[in-house]
């Protein structure tokens, strides 16, 4: 159920709409009147996964609309803190759209990136599928008790999905944090590079399996590489001299190489 409020006491663990405690997978989204493109995602003061999104964030109306549509489709408890005027604006802009629409929007890139460690990347290439953390856990392919995202307060259901970036350094931050065993946000920090998978976003969307929740672009359970993989890169394919690099360097190098290959029709 999605609830709408105009004010929210962030230090309370009580859903203001139900007057009951939030469920463990509850999510709160707060629209803030700011000109900056800020977005914060993580455990809030009340222990609930909270998203703070600024109106300076490009396409914020679509992001909030996706969040509402996704939460309703998945029957999640969600609280949206937004003024009546801004909510009306969201509904107007979002009209005719849905969180899993078949086709890319004008502002969405035609490729997506999923990053993982070198060892996991090689296993993925052999298996031929990208799989969610929960799917891998069910298959006995991983031994870790919880995914690294739990350190940020990610709800349990996040583990049902394969998360993608749109080519940003965030994918490599996840890999570096996993290696460190804690969240590390330094894009210039040294880490052992893994493998970046570049995937056909247009084909994934056309098949109706591309999901948008306002925060992430993702696919549930698993994704076959045979149909959607465009290219993959490790440190050698990226032209690096050593497997140890930084998230920013590895991201920039592989993105440039991918775009060059795309322009030259080499995939």
HUWONOR-V438985 format. One record per helix or strand. SS is the DSSP state (~ for helix, > for strand). FROM is the first residue (numbers start at 1). LEN is the number of residues. If there is no record, write none. Layout:
ss from len
SS FROM LEN
SS FROM LEN
This chain:
ss from len
> 2 4
> 14 1
> 21 1
> 27 6
> 39 5
> 49 6
~ 60 14
> 78 4
~ 84 11
> 111 6
~ 118 10
> 129 3
~ 133 6
~ 148 5
~ 156 5
> 161 5
~ 170 11
> 190 3
> 195 6
~ 201 6
> 211 2
> 217 4
> 222 3
~ 225 4
> 229 5
> 244 3
~ 247 17
